[in-house]
Amino acid sequence: MLSEQSVPVVRATLPAVGAAIGDITELFYRKLFGAHPELLRDLFNRGNQANGEQQRALAGSIAGFAGLLLERPDARPDAMLSRIAHKHASLGVTSDQYKIVHHHLFAAIAEVLGDAVTPEVAAAWDEVYWLMANALVAIEARLYQEAGAAEGDVWSRMEVVERREETTDAVSFVLRPADGSPARPFRPGQYVSVRSELPDGSRQIRQYSLSAAPGRPGRRITVKRVLGEGGPDGEVSNWLHAHVRVGDVLTVSAPFGDLVLPADGDGPLLLASAGIGVTPMLAVLDHLAATGSARPVTVVHADRTPADHAHRQELLDLIRALPDARLHLWYEEPGDEAPQASAGRADIGGLDLPAGLTAYLCGPVPFMRAVRGDLLRRDVPAEAIHYEVFGPDLWLGQQ
């Protein structure tokens, strides 16, 4: 928790810092990449830097963490910290990099806020930063230990043993360790990072959910081609689509991610996804079917059209394999292929949801924010709603 002397200072300055955080983070990244261009080339997502999403995510995490320290001084925002730590571990982030970030972030704060950054203000916000950073370092150390990896050393070489076109914009790859060793274990709902060496020499990293259950001979990921729609196209997704074939070898991280089922439990589940967000839900459903689970499962999925719905037939088959699963589909344009689907955007307001459910959400942020809001209005506790963000965590609300 914040020290007694820092609480009033952070409370008084949070509005000013929050108002300026966009300018602060923009300057921070300019300073950081000026001093360490290798971080932009080989660690940070250049697409998210170009469209500003990374800056908004950093702003949200810092301001949000400070706000939570003030509102709930005796509680730590573990849900937020866990999501960030899993993402960092999947990138191979190391503890010494937090010192680099601190140096350039506080230089940016001082430059943007000027004389308002008195020694007292600087000390209070320094405390906020290190409370957050040290908590993340501790969680990441545990994640590395659980993965059997030294700090940051999460990478292995995996061979593509199968490639399948799922839709015109989604392709799945089945991967196996290139050295013939057993694949690392994972929990359904987790993801891996793929580090791709692009034509300009950069090694860009992206995360992809494991889209089939553990226990299979290979590890499957499903990659949707990212089209810029006014901005740059996705560098890695388009490269994987265009160049990766059976027999190629990729650099892949150990599995991470906290959108996972607890080891035990038989209560009702809601799995809500949109677009390529279906992938972690497939792994969960595949696991439930493989283990003979009788849990009540309500599955919600939204997509543009049936043809755009990756793994559509597989989802239908998994629902049929579970004794107490119900599927609700929405397509913006259902056409004649999906007479059982509703037209338009997903709306869970009219669904009959069982009491005591645990919800898992994955998809575009507006979709998850809408579903989460509907669930809260139906008195589903916030702690029972879990979500995964593809890309920077732009905050769905406080956990």
C-alpha positions as CSV (number, residue, x, y, z in Angstrom):
1,M,0.0,0.0,0.0
2,L,1.0,3.6,-0.4
3,S,2.8,5.3,2.5
4,E,0.8,7.8,4.6
5,Q,2.8,10.7,3.3
6,S,2.3,9.7,-0.4
7,V,-1.5,9.2,-0.2
8,P,-2.5,12.9,-0.1
9,V,0.1,13.8,-2.7
10,V,-1.1,11.2,-5.2
11,R,-4.7,12.0,-4.5
12,A,-4.1,15.7,-5.1
13,T,-2.0,15.2,-8.3
14,L,-3.8,12.3,-9.9
15,P,-6.2,14.5,-11.9
16,A,-3.2,16.5,-13.3
17,V,-1.2,13.4,-14.0
18,G,-4.2,11.7,-15.5
19,A,-4.9,14.7,-17.8
20,A,-1.3,14.8,-19.0
21,I,-0.7,11.0,-19.1
22,G,-1.1,10.9,-22.9
23,D,1.6,13.5,-23.5
24,I,3.7,11.8,-20.8
25,T,3.6,8.4,-22.4
26,E,4.1,9.7,-25.9
27,L,7.3,11.5,-24.8
28,F,8.3,8.5,-22.7
29,Y,8.2,6.1,-25.7
30,R,10.1,8.6,-27.8
31,K,12.8,8.8,-25.2
32,L,12.9,5.1,-24.6
33,F,13.2,4.1,-28.2
34,G,15.7,6.9,-28.9
35,A,18.0,5.4,-26.3
36,H,17.1,1.7,-26.9
37,P,15.9,1.3,-30.5
38,E,16.3,-2.5,-30.1
39,L,13.2,-2.5,-27.9
40,L,11.0,-1.2,-30.7
41,R,12.6,-3.5,-33.2
42,D,12.5,-6.7,-31.2
43,L,10.1,-6.3,-28.2
44,F,7.4,-3.8,-28.5
45,N,4.5,-4.2,-31.1
46,R,5.3,-1.6,-33.8
47,G,1.7,-1.6,-35.0
48,N,0.4,-0.7,-31.5
49,Q,3.0,2.0,-31.3
50,A,1.9,3.4,-34.6
51,N,-1.8,3.6,-33.8
52,G,-1.3,4.8,-30.2
53,E,-2.8,1.7,-28.5
54,Q,0.3,1.0,-26.4
55,Q,0.4,4.5,-25.1
56,R,-3.2,4.3,-24.0
57,A,-2.6,1.0,-22.4
58,L,0.3,2.3,-20.4
59,A,-1.6,5.4,-19.4
60,G,-4.6,3.3,-18.3
61,S,-2.5,0.9,-16.2
62,I,-0.5,3.6,-14.3
63,A,-3.5,5.9,-13.7
64,G,-5.7,2.9,-12.9
65,F,-3.2,1.4,-10.5
66,A,-2.8,4.7,-8.7
67,G,-6.5,5.1,-8.4
68,L,-6.9,1.6,-7.0
69,L,-4.2,2.3,-4.4
70,L,-6.3,5.2,-3.2
71,E,-9.7,3.6,-3.3
72,R,-8.7,0.2,-1.9
73,P,-5.5,0.8,0.1
74,D,-5.6,-2.7,1.7
75,A,-6.1,-4.6,-1.5
76,R,-3.9,-5.2,-4.5
77,P,-5.4,-5.2,-8.0
78,D,-4.3,-8.8,-8.7
79,A,-6.5,-9.3,-11.8
80,M,-4.9,-6.4,-13.6
81,L,-1.4,-7.3,-12.4
82,S,-1.8,-10.9,-13.4
83,R,-2.8,-10.1,-17.0
84,I,0.1,-7.7,-17.4
85,A,2.6,-10.2,-15.8
86,H,1.5,-13.1,-18.0
87,K,1.9,-10.9,-21.1
88,H,5.3,-9.7,-19.9
89,A,6.5,-13.3,-19.2
90,S,5.4,-14.4,-22.7
91,L,7.6,-11.6,-24.1
92,G,10.6,-12.6,-22.0
93,V,10.6,-9.3,-20.0
94,T,13.3,-9.1,-17.4
95,S,13.5,-7.2,-14.1
96,D,16.3,-4.9,-15.2
97,Q,14.0,-3.5,-18.0
98,Y,11.8,-2.0,-15.3
99,K,14.7,0.3,-14.3
100,I,15.1,1.4,-17.9
101,V,11.4,2.2,-18.1
102,H,11.5,4.1,-14.8
103,H,14.4,6.3,-16.0
104,H,12.7,7.4,-19.2
105,L,9.1,7.6,-17.7
106,F,10.1,9.9,-14.9
107,A,12.2,12.0,-17.3
108,A,9.0,12.4,-19.4
109,I,6.9,13.2,-16.4
110,A,9.3,15.9,-15.3
111,E,9.5,17.4,-18.8
112,V,5.7,17.5,-19.3
113,L,4.6,18.7,-15.9
114,G,7.6,21.0,-15.3
115,D,7.6,22.9,-12.0
116,A,4.6,20.9,-10.8
117,V,6.9,18.0,-10.1
118,T,8.2,19.0,-6.8
119,P,10.5,16.6,-4.9
120,E,7.5,15.5,-2.8
121,V,5.4,14.8,-6.0
122,A,8.3,12.9,-7.6
123,A,8.8,10.8,-4.5
124,A,5.1,9.9,-4.3
125,W,4.7,8.9,-7.9
126,D,8.1,7.0,-7.7
127,E,6.5,5.0,-4.9
128,V,3.4,4.3,-7.1
129,Y,5.7,3.1,-9.9
130,W,7.8,0.8,-7.8
131,L,4.8,-0.7,-6.0
132,M,3.4,-1.7,-9.4
133,A,6.8,-2.7,-10.9
134,N,7.9,-4.8,-7.9
135,A,4.6,-6.6,-7.7
136,L,4.9,-7.4,-11.4
137,V,8.5,-8.6,-11.1
138,A,7.5,-10.9,-8.2
139,I,4.6,-12.4,-10.2
140,E,6.7,-12.8,-13.3
141,A,9.5,-14.5,-11.3
142,R,6.9,-17.1,-10.1
143,L,5.6,-17.5,-13.7
144,Y,9.2,-18.1,-15.0
145,Q,9.7,-20.6,-12.2
146,E,6.5,-22.5,-13.0
147,A,7.5,-22.6,-16.7
148,G,10.9,-24.1,-15.7
149,A,12.6,-21.1,-17.4
150,A,15.3,-18.7,-16.3
151,E,14.2,-15.1,-16.2
152,G,13.3,-14.1,-19.8
153,D,14.4,-17.4,-21.3
154,V,11.0,-18.6,-22.5
155,W,11.8,-19.4,-26.1
156,S,12.0,-22.7,-28.0
157,R,12.0,-23.8,-31.6
158,M,8.8,-25.4,-32.9
159,E,8.2,-27.0,-36.3
160,V,5.0,-26.5,-38.2
161,V,3.6,-30.0,-38.8
162,E,0.2,-28.9,-40.2
163,R,-1.3,-25.8,-41.8
164,R,-5.0,-25.3,-42.4
165,E,-6.9,-22.5,-44.0
166,E,-9.9,-22.0,-41.6
167,T,-11.4,-18.9,-43.3
168,T,-10.1,-16.5,-46.0
169,D,-8.4,-14.5,-43.1
170,A,-7.6,-17.2,-40.5
171,V,-5.1,-20.0,-40.7
172,S,-4.2,-22.5,-38.1
173,F,-0.8,-24.0,-37.5
174,V,0.0,-27.2,-35.5
175,L,3.4,-27.0,-33.9
176,R,5.7,-29.6,-32.3
177,P,9.1,-29.1,-30.6
178,A,11.7,-29.1,-33.4
179,D,14.1,-31.2,-31.2
180,G,11.6,-33.9,-30.7
181,S,11.2,-33.2,-26.9
182,P,7.8,-33.2,-25.3
183,A,5.8,-30.0,-25.7
184,R,5.5,-27.8,-22.6
185,P,2.3,-28.4,-20.7
186,F,-0.4,-25.7,-20.7
187,R,-3.8,-24.9,-19.4
188,P,-6.8,-24.5,-21.7
189,G,-7.3,-20.8,-22.5
190,Q,-3.5,-19.9,-22.4
191,Y,-1.5,-18.4,-25.3
192,V,2.0,-18.5,-26.7
193,S,4.1,-15.7,-28.2
194,V,5.5,-16.2,-31.7
195,R,8.7,-14.3,-32.5
196,S,9.0,-13.7,-36.2
197,E,12.1,-12.5,-38.1
198,L,10.7,-10.0,-40.6
199,P,12.4,-8.9,-43.9
200,D,13.8,-5.7,-42.3
201,G,15.7,-7.7,-39.7
202,S,13.3,-7.0,-36.8
203,R,12.0,-9.7,-34.6
204,Q,8.5,-8.8,-33.8
205,I,6.5,-10.7,-31.2
206,R,2.7,-11.5,-31.2
207,Q,0.6,-13.6,-28.9
208,Y,-1.8,-16.3,-30.2
209,S,-4.1,-18.5,-28.1
210,L,-3.6,-22.2,-28.1
211,S,-6.9,-23.2,-29.8
212,A,-7.1,-26.9,-28.9
213,A,-6.9,-28.7,-25.6
214,P,-3.8,-30.0,-23.9
215,G,-3.0,-33.7,-24.4
216,R,-2.9,-33.6,-28.2
217,P,0.3,-34.4,-30.0
218,G,0.8,-30.9,-31.3
219,R,0.1,-27.3,-30.1
220,R,-2.3,-25.5,-32.4
221,I,-2.5,-21.7,-32.9
222,T,-4.9,-19.9,-35.1
223,V,-3.8,-16.6,-36.7
224,K,-6.2,-14.0,-38.1
225,R,-4.8,-11.8,-40.8
226,V,-4.9,-8.2,-39.4
227,L,-6.0,-5.7,-42.0
228,G,-5.2,-2.1,-41.2
229,E,-8.5,-0.5,-42.4
230,G,-6.9,2.9,-42.7
231,G,-3.8,2.0,-40.7
232,P,-0.9,-0.4,-41.2
233,D,-1.7,-4.1,-41.8
234,G,-0.6,-6.5,-39.1
235,E,3.1,-7.2,-39.7
236,V,3.4,-10.6,-38.1
237,S,-0.1,-12.0,-39.0
238,N,0.4,-11.2,-42.7
239,W,3.9,-12.6,-42.7
240,L,2.8,-15.8,-41.1
241,H,-0.1,-16.1,-43.6
242,A,2.2,-15.4,-46.6
243,H,5.3,-17.4,-45.7
244,V,4.9,-20.1,-43.1
245,R,4.4,-23.6,-44.4
246,V,4.7,-27.2,-43.1
247,G,8.3,-27.9,-42.2
248,D,9.1,-24.4,-41.3
249,V,10.4,-23.7,-37.7
250,L,9.1,-20.9,-35.5
251,T,10.4,-19.4,-32.3
252,V,7.7,-19.8,-29.8
253,S,7.4,-19.0,-26.1
254,A,6.3,-21.1,-23.2
255,P,2.5,-20.9,-22.6
256,F,1.2,-18.1,-20.4
257,G,-2.2,-16.4,-19.7
258,D,-4.6,-16.4,-16.8
259,L,-7.9,-16.9,-18.7
260,V,-8.0,-20.5,-17.5
261,L,-10.4,-22.8,-15.7
262,P,-9.5,-23.5,-12.0
263,A,-8.1,-27.0,-11.5
264,D,-11.3,-28.1,-9.8
265,G,-15.0,-26.9,-9.9
266,D,-18.2,-28.0,-11.5
267,G,-20.2,-24.8,-11.5
268,P,-21.9,-23.3,-14.6
269,L,-19.8,-21.5,-17.2
270,L,-20.4,-18.7,-19.7
271,L,-17.9,-18.6,-22.6
272,A,-18.5,-15.4,-24.6
273,S,-16.4,-14.6,-27.7
274,A,-16.4,-12.6,-30.9
275,G,-14.3,-13.0,-34.0
276,I,-10.9,-14.7,-33.4
277,G,-11.7,-14.5,-29.7
278,V,-13.2,-17.9,-30.2
279,T,-9.8,-19.5,-30.0
280,P,-9.2,-19.8,-26.2
281,M,-12.9,-20.9,-25.9
282,L,-12.2,-23.8,-28.3
283,A,-9.4,-25.0,-26.1
284,V,-11.6,-24.8,-23.0
285,L,-14.5,-26.7,-24.7
286,D,-12.1,-29.2,-26.2
287,H,-10.8,-29.9,-22.7
288,L,-14.2,-30.2,-21.2
289,A,-15.2,-32.7,-23.9
290,A,-12.0,-34.7,-23.5
291,T,-12.4,-35.0,-19.8
292,G,-16.1,-35.9,-19.9
293,S,-17.2,-32.8,-18.0
294,A,-20.9,-32.5,-17.3
295,R,-20.7,-28.8,-16.3
296,P,-23.5,-26.5,-17.6
297,V,-21.9,-24.4,-20.3
298,T,-23.5,-21.5,-22.1
299,V,-21.5,-20.5,-25.2
300,V,-22.0,-17.2,-26.9
301,H,-20.2,-16.2,-30.1
302,A,-20.6,-13.3,-32.5
303,D,-19.0,-12.8,-35.9
304,R,-19.5,-11.0,-39.2
305,T,-20.8,-13.9,-41.2
306,P,-20.7,-17.7,-40.9
307,A,-17.9,-17.8,-43.5
308,D,-15.8,-15.4,-41.3
309,H,-16.3,-17.7,-38.2
310,A,-13.1,-19.6,-37.7
311,H,-13.5,-23.2,-36.6
312,R,-17.3,-22.9,-36.9
313,Q,-17.9,-26.6,-37.5
314,E,-15.5,-27.5,-34.8
315,L,-17.4,-25.3,-32.3
316,L,-20.7,-27.0,-33.3
317,D,-19.2,-30.4,-32.9
318,L,-17.8,-29.6,-29.4
319,I,-21.2,-28.3,-28.3
320,R,-22.8,-31.6,-29.4
321,A,-20.1,-33.5,-27.5
322,L,-21.0,-31.9,-24.2
323,P,-24.1,-33.1,-22.3
324,D,-25.1,-29.7,-20.9
325,A,-23.9,-27.1,-23.4
326,R,-26.0,-24.5,-25.1
327,L,-24.8,-22.4,-28.1
328,H,-26.1,-18.9,-29.0
329,L,-24.8,-17.4,-32.2
330,W,-25.0,-13.9,-33.7
331,Y,-23.9,-12.9,-37.1
332,E,-24.1,-9.5,-38.5
333,E,-25.1,-11.2,-41.8
334,P,-26.4,-14.7,-41.1
335,G,-27.4,-15.5,-44.7
336,D,-28.9,-18.9,-45.3
337,E,-26.0,-20.9,-43.8
338,A,-27.0,-20.3,-40.2
339,P,-30.7,-20.3,-39.8
340,Q,-30.3,-21.0,-36.1
341,A,-28.3,-17.8,-35.6
342,S,-29.6,-14.4,-34.6
343,A,-28.9,-11.3,-36.8
344,G,-26.9,-8.4,-35.5
345,R,-24.6,-8.0,-32.5
346,A,-24.5,-10.3,-29.5
347,D,-27.0,-9.5,-26.8
348,I,-27.0,-11.6,-23.7
349,G,-29.7,-9.6,-22.0
350,G,-32.4,-12.1,-22.9
351,L,-30.5,-15.3,-22.3
352,D,-31.5,-17.6,-19.4
353,L,-28.3,-17.6,-17.4
354,P,-27.9,-19.9,-14.4
355,A,-27.1,-18.5,-11.0
356,G,-23.5,-18.8,-9.7
357,L,-21.9,-18.8,-13.2
358,T,-18.3,-17.9,-14.0
359,A,-17.9,-15.9,-17.2
360,Y,-14.9,-15.9,-19.6
361,L,-14.8,-13.3,-22.3
362,C,-12.5,-12.9,-25.3
363,G,-12.9,-10.6,-28.3
364,P,-12.7,-7.0,-29.3
365,V,-12.7,-4.6,-26.3
366,P,-16.1,-3.0,-27.2
367,F,-17.7,-6.5,-27.3
368,M,-16.2,-7.5,-24.0
369,R,-17.1,-4.2,-22.3
370,A,-20.7,-4.6,-23.5
371,V,-21.0,-8.2,-22.3
372,R,-19.3,-7.4,-19.0
373,G,-21.7,-4.5,-18.4
374,D,-24.7,-6.7,-19.1
375,L,-23.4,-9.3,-16.7
376,L,-22.8,-6.8,-13.9
377,R,-26.3,-5.5,-14.4
378,R,-27.6,-9.0,-14.0
379,D,-25.8,-9.2,-10.6
380,V,-22.9,-11.4,-11.7
381,P,-20.1,-10.4,-9.4
382,A,-17.1,-8.7,-11.0
383,E,-14.7,-11.3,-9.6
384,A,-16.6,-14.0,-11.5
385,I,-16.0,-12.2,-14.9
386,H,-12.6,-13.0,-16.5
387,Y,-11.4,-11.7,-19.8
388,E,-8.4,-11.8,-22.2
389,V,-7.4,-8.9,-24.4
390,F,-5.6,-9.5,-27.7
391,G,-3.2,-6.6,-27.7
392,P,-2.7,-3.9,-25.1
393,D,-5.0,-4.0,-22.1
394,L,-7.2,-1.0,-22.6
395,W,-9.2,-1.7,-19.4
396,L,-12.8,-2.9,-19.3
397,G,-13.3,-1.5,-15.8
398,Q,-11.8,-2.0,-12.4
399,Q,-11.6,-5.5,-11.1
